[in-house]
């Protein structure tokens, strides 16, 4: 009899060697139903949650607590599930421990236009190992059916050594990054050093002096200004109301004057615009809200406004470091949308350059040649907000590496000039500023992106 038991033990041990995972006690893992956000129904979020549980179970490493078991445990311990899931870190840790599960998976499912966004966090609730083990954010520009099929890949991204910041549709490479919701293309601006500032003879006084050397780390800059269509997506999915809409309108050109029109906003900036022209009547606060919105929809990097130094470095993306029209102002109309002869016919008060760029107000983004970084329209078309506070004497005390501007100031920096300005303002070194709640029909923005 002992011989039979010994033989059976040896057989079981051999089978365990062949498949060790089946012989080891599996770690418990609780998968909470995803929170439904932005046009996603609760039923769809629950369906994706079910697929996640099934796929994680198939991996074979974990004892996945089923939905009914979760409900029973929660009821027994007076816990709340789904819509009342705890979101605070400490509450989540206590929640997981009460479930008797060291690992807790939670997250959300959102939809922006035709793009689904799944955000997942794997939390370790162990007393000696507490912390976030992994985060995954995936975007799928797809149908609902394709989303369900893609959920299998998402489970793999969590547990099968796939890149946790990979996107199903966004393309990124050595030299560019495509943001999946808006379609913004970001071009790499390599690290380097340059001479920042300009001579006093350039209109604007001495705030661009002294000329000083600045060195910057690599960053990615949007190759175009944010368009009306892209800004509209932000408004639609976030529910945000711009400052012009909340605070009495936007400053627009009317006849020979610039006036605040109570009915003017990014939707109606006092001139006719197509969806692919730059969004204007945008305050600095509005631009920051747009960047913050993108940062809440995905991980893998940070979207933000450029620093003043980054803007000037990117604007110098030509062989000479200066724009091609520097020696002849009449060439500016081939490279930038400025106050030209077309604008003069519409806006008599403008003092235009002598050439004709064919646009009387804003032009579609990308209408003019890109520079060597691959960036369009960094000069003219619309003023672009920077992250920095403005100080006329900042260049005298600026650090030489990655300057971020002074700690405070009367307003934020604007760069690049617009369709209503001549070559003196549409200039690499000209510094402009406005209060953070200011908005007019020449003011827009573009973003930069820093991968993590």
FENZI-V132816 format. One line per field, one symbol per residue. ss: DSSP state (H for helix, E for strand, - for the rest). burial: b if it has 9 or more other ideal C-beta (glycine too) atoms within 8 Angstrom, else e. A space follows every 50 residues. Layout:
ss: ???
burial: ???
//
This chain:
ss: -HHHHHHHHHHHHHHHHH-HHHH---EEEEE---EE-----HHHHHHHHH HHHHHHHHH--EEEE-HHHHHHHHHH-----HHH----HHHHHHHHHHH- --EEEEEEEEEE--EEEEEEEEEE------EEEEEEEEEEE--HHHHHHH HHHHHHHHH------------E---EEE------EEEEE--EEEEE---- -----------EEEEE--EEEE----EHHHHHHHHHHH----HHHH---E EEEE--EEEEE---E--E--------EE-----HHHHHHHHHHHHHH--- EEEEE--HHHHHHHH-------------HHHHHH--E---HHHHHH---- -------------E---------------E--EEEEEEE----HHH---- E----E-----EEEE----------------EEE-----E--EE--EEEE E-
burial: eeeeeeeeeeeeeebbeeeeeeeeebbbbbbbbbbbeeebeeebbbbbbb bbbebbbebeebebbebeebbebbeeeebebbeebbeeeebbbbbbebbe bbbbbbbbbbbbeebbbbbbbbbbbeeeeeeeeebbbbbbbbeeebbbeb bbbbbbbbeeeeebbebbbbeeeeebbbbbbbebbbbbbeeeebebbbee ebebeebbbebbebbbeebbbbbbbbbbebbbbbbebeebebbbeeeebb bbbeeeeeebbeebbbeebbbebeebbbbbbbbbbbbbbbbebbbebbee bebbbbbbbbbbbbbbbbeeeebebeeebbbbbbbbbbbbbbbbeebeeb ebbebebebebbbebbbbeebebbbbbbbbbbbbbbbbbbeeebbeebee ebbebbeebebbbbbbbbbbbbbbbbbbbbbbbbebbbbbbbbbbbbbbb ee
//
